[in-house]
Amino acid sequence: MLKKNERSFLTLPLLQQLNNMAKLQKSIDKRNALVKATIELVNNNGFHATPMSKIAKMASVSPATIYLYFENKQDLVNKTYVEVKASYTEYAFASYDASLPVESGFEYIWKRIADFKLKECEKAMFLAQCDNTPMIDEESRQEGIKHLQPLLDLWERGKKEGIIKPLSDFILYAYAINPLSFLMMTQKRGAFQLDKTHMEEAYQSAWSSIKACQ
């Protein structure tokens, strides 16, 4: 049977481990708060009117704390962009079956993207802002494109099968996916309320814009 001091000694590493885990969680929480503040401030004020001091204040950390996680403002914005893009595409392609016929596969992905943009409006707005700013560097943009690979692969298969128009992926995205951002913004402003009928009409319009004439 262990003596009292032996039991205390054996629990010390566990206490240290728990303490380290608490510190790690606190660090993760601070970083998440900075990312969340960046998204909210950029959406409300734009990139140039979102200084590091405002981000730190909203995240309830000191300005110096930001530099423990990010090199500078551009690094913060780019890493936030890549993380949000990853969560966006993870949602879009969840349970996606690459063996689906082209039209069925596109419908599944499109409706998942639409659902994300309407449910995660703040994140979707941030991505839309990032599409139109030079703050996002080419490396981050390419990383973002990688996350879209299942959709790009589907389009490539569709082109080979003569189902999708033989257009640049950028043009296909502009016609089929980007209009969702406009619908999201109009709904957020209260100018238009998307119901199931509207969503189906929007999907049919998206599909018609990229499908090849048979």
N, C-alpha and C positions, 0 to 999 in steps of 0.2 A: 504494500500500500504506500502511495506517495505521501511524503510529509508536506505540510502546509507551504513551506518555502519552496519546495520543488514544484508544487502545483503553480505557484505564483510565477516561478521562473519560466515554466512551459507556456504560460499564457502571454508572456511579454511579446514574443514574436507575432502572435496573433493580434495583439493590441497595436503593434507597429504597422502591421499589414492593414488593419482597419483604418488607422490614421492616414496611411498613404493613399488608401482608396478614397477617403473623404477629401483629401487634398486634390486628388486627380479629378474627382467629380466636380469640385469647386472650380477647378481650372477649365474643365469642359463647359460648365455653366457660364463662365465669363466669356469664353469664346463664342458660344451660342448666342449670348446676349448681344455681343458686338455684331455678329452676322445679322441678327434680327433687326437691330437698330439701323444698320446700314440699309437694309431692304426698305424699311419704313421711311427713313429720311430721304433716300434717293427717290422713292415713289412720290413723296410729297413736295420735295424741293428741287429735285434734279441733282446731277452729280456735282456741279460746280458750287452749288449752295449747300453742300453737305461737308463741312470741314470735320476733321478728326475730333476736334473739341466737342462738337455737337453729338457725334457718334458715341464718344466716351460718356458724356453726360446722360444720354438716353439709356445707355447700357449700365449706368451706375458704377462705372469704374473710372480710375484716374486716366488721363490721356497717355501717361507713360505705359500703362498696362497694355495698350493696343500693340505696342512694339515688342511685347513678349510673344505675340502670335503672328504679327504681320510686319513686313519690312517698311511699308509706307501705305498711303491711301490707295494707290493703284494696285498694290499687292492684295490689299483687303478686298477691293472691289472685284478683282479678277478671281480670287479664290471663292468669294461669295457666289459669283456667277457660275463657276464650275460646279460648286456644291448644289446650287439650286437647279442647274441644268440636269445634274445627275438624279436628283429627286423627281424632277419632272419626267424624265425618260424612264426611270424605274417604275413610276406609276403607269406611264403610257404602255409599257411592254409587259406589265405583270400578267402572267398566264397566257401571253401571246404564243400561238402555235405557228411556227414558221412554215408548216406544211399546208396551211389553209390556202384555198384558192386566192388569187390576187385580190379580187374584189372583196371577198369576205375578210381577208387579212387587213386590207385598207380600212374597211368599215370598223373593224374592231379597234385598230390603232387610233383612227380619227375620233371615235366616240370616247375613248379613254383620254385622249388629249383634251377634248372638249370638256370632259368631266373635271379634269385637273384644273383647267383654266378658270372654270366657274367656282370650284370648291376652294382652290388655293389662289384666289385672285391676287393677293399681294405678291406672291412669288411670280405669278405669271406676268404681272405688271412690271416687275423688276427685270425679268428676262426681255420683255419688249423694249424697255429703256436701254438695256445693254446692246440690243441689236442696232442701235442708232448712236453709239458713242465711240470715239476713238480711244477711250480709256481701257477697253477690252483689247488686250494684245492678241496677236495672231496665234500664239501658242495656246492661249485659253480658248479661243474660238475653235481651233482645230480639236481641242479636247472635248469641247461641247458637241462638235459634229460627230465625234466617235460614239457618243452616247446615242445618236440617232441611227446607228448602223442597221438595226433591224428594219426600219422604215426604208432606208436607202437600198438595202438588199431586196426588199419587196418590190420597190419601184424598178430596180434593175431586172428582176425576173419578169415583171410585167411588160417592160420594154421588149425583152427577148421573145415573149409570147405574143407580142402585138396587141396587148391589152391596154398598156399605158403609152401615152404619147411620147415619142422619142425626143424629149426636151431635157434641158439641164435640170439637175435636182434642185437648184436654187429657184428656177422658174416653177417647178412643180410645187415646191414648198410655199412659194409666194401666192400661188393660186389656191392651193388646197388647204393649207394650214394657217397662214397669216391672217386670213379674214376672221378667224376665231378671236384674235386679239381685239379687233374692232368691235365684235359683238360683245365681248367681255366688258370693254370700256363703256359701251352704251348702256349695258345692263347696270353697271356699277353707278353710273350717273343717274339711273332711274328713267332714262329716256325710252327704254325698250325692255320688255320682260320676255325672256326666252322660255317658252314652254316646250313640251314634247313635240308638238307639231312643227314649231319653228326649228328645233334642233334637227328633225328629220329632213326638213326642207334645206337647211344649211348643209347637211351631209350630202344630200343628193346633188346640190349645186357644186360642192367640192369634188365629188366623184365625176360629175359631168365635165368639169373643167380640165381633168387630166386623163380621162379615158380616151383611148383611140377610137376613131370612127370605124365601125364594123361594116 
